[in-house]
Every structure is written in C-alpha cells, then in structure tokens.
Amino acid sequence: MKLKPLFAVFALVACLPAQAALVTNPDDPRVWQGASVGTFAQLYYGSNTLANRQLVVDNKLLDDSFFSATGFSAATLIKAVGVANPGISLDQPGSSSANDGTYNYTLGGTVATAANSIDNLWIQTLSTTVGDAVWDLGFLATKAAIFNTIDHGPLPQEAIESTVYLSNDMINWTLAVTERVWMEGIYSDTSVLWDGFVYAVGTGTTDTFRYASIIWGGPGALIADGDNEINGVMGLRGDFTPPPGTVPEPGTLALLGLGLVLVAARRRKF
C-alpha cells in the first residue's frame, strides 16, 4: 500500500500529453509565421469572424507550444510507393550559421533514414493514391501526429499540405481530419523557421488504427502544389498521450525523480 504514490507518480509522468498551452482567446493578437487565430478560422471554418475564431478555441485546435516528443516513438515507413527526394533542413536549434532563420535545405540521404525519425531529415510523398505511402504507428492509435518541414510560404498552408488516411488492414482506409496544431513545431527554439505547425489528425471517434497513409494534397490539405515534406509520423492516444507502457525518456525520468523525492519527503513528515 505504501508504494501506491510511487506508481501514481510514474503513471503521471509516463503519460504526459503533448499539449502545453492551448490558445483560449478568439481575439489572440499573436501571429505565428504570418498565421493568426483568424487565419485558421478562415482556412478551417470558411471566414475570419468572431464566431469562427471561437470555434478554433472551443475545438482546441491551436496549441501555442512545441510538440514534446517525450515518451513517443516515431512510426516506421513500411510501404514507400511514390516516396522520394529525401532532404536535410540546414538550420539547427542552438547553432550559429548562415542558415539561421532560413528555410534552406539540401537533398540527400536515404528515404528509410529520413522517414523514420523526427529531426531535420524529411521525404516527399509524391503519390495521390491512398495506401502508397504507409507508416506503421506501432500500436493501435486513435490519432496520428504529422511532423512536416516548411520550405516556403504561405503558412500554415505549406505546413499542412497533405491528407492522412488511417487503417487497421491497409485495405480499408478512413479519412482523418486535423484536430490539433502545435504552433511551434518540435523545437523550443522559435527561430528555426522550417520547424513549425506540427499537427495531429483523427476521425472524431474513439476508433483505433495501426497504419497511416499520407498523400500530398487531397481533402485534408490546406494547399496542393504538387509536393509535401514529411519529417515523420507518430501514433497518439485519444488524449494526445504516448502509447501505454512507453519507457520515459531522460527528461521524464528527471521529473519522476523529483516526484519520488517529494513522496519521500512526505513520508518523513508523517
């Protein structure tokens, strides 16, 4: 019985959601790489009105933070028809070079390496056929997070220029829709321009799916200009948390250690 607090702390830190700071003001004056709450109201609900900006807030569409990947695992590309042009974004957080604050990139590397991790490497899915480019989410997920790379404007259109379909058998596919957008991408360093607007898709149900297929353009895209740049994919549970049983990463373990210290202190007090 005395161990229950320890398990409670472990369960808490092992299942932290990716979200951190939902946008709650429909008249929020901030702009993220040229995009505002009104931009998303226009793109997703048809016009920039107070009622539609309120829909953005009520539907918890925007998160003014970066996607913390702690506890998550990248999905694996298992079918790569039409997947090509692996690339490398050159600006890196915490570094200083001529690429700082630019969308600069170079082509190179391999599809397998670029498609299976969340970093500055990316690929393009050039097919519009569902089931050509398929990632294995690794578990029965309710949502999928799509990590993209931006190479030019307009934004957020160039960040959400794909459509995602979800499946359990790679035969029957369900159209997914955007349910959450992390405005700052994957890095806390907001000067890295190519990193921004990570988005999660789902079907609005509690149904689970093992596979995600990504096409460029299509009904889920905000723009269709012939290509996209996909950094990687991750499966999420319905509450935007990692799959159960995931081993926490170092940052999470540090938080766990703090929790254990607090529990120990409480035991000494009583």
SULKAVEN-V657481 format. One line per field, one symbol per residue. ss: DSSP state (H for helix, E for strand, - for the rest). phi: phi as a letter, one per 40 degrees, with the letter a starting at -180 (. if undefined). burial: # if it has 24 or more other ideal C-beta (glycine too) atoms within 12 Angstrom, else .. A space follows every 50 residues. Layout:
ss: ???
phi: ???
burial: ???
This chain:
ss: ---HHHHHHHHHHH-------E---------E--E-HHHHHHHHH----H HHHHHHHH---EE----------E-EEEEE--EEEEEEE----------- ----EEE---HHHHH-----EEEEE-------EEEEEEEEE-EEEEEE-- -----------EEEEEE------EE-EEEEEE---------------EEE EE------EEEEEEEE-------------EEEEEEE-------------H HHHHHHHHHHHHHHHHHHH-
phi: .ccddcccccccccbccccaaccbbcbdccbbfgbbdcccccccbhacbd cccccdcccfcbbcaccccdgcbccbcbabcgcafdbbcccbcgbbaccd gbcdabcigbddcccbabacbabbbccbccgcbbbccgacccbbcbbbbc baccbcdccbbbbbbbabbgbcbbcbbcbabccbgbbcccccccbagcbb babgbccbacbbbbbcggccccabbhaabbcibbcbccbgbcccgccccd cccccccccccccccccccb
burial: ........##..#######..##..#.#...##.#######.###..... .######.######################.############....... ..###.....#..###############.##########.########## #...#############..#..###############....######### ###....###########.####...############.####..#.#.. .#...#..#...#.......
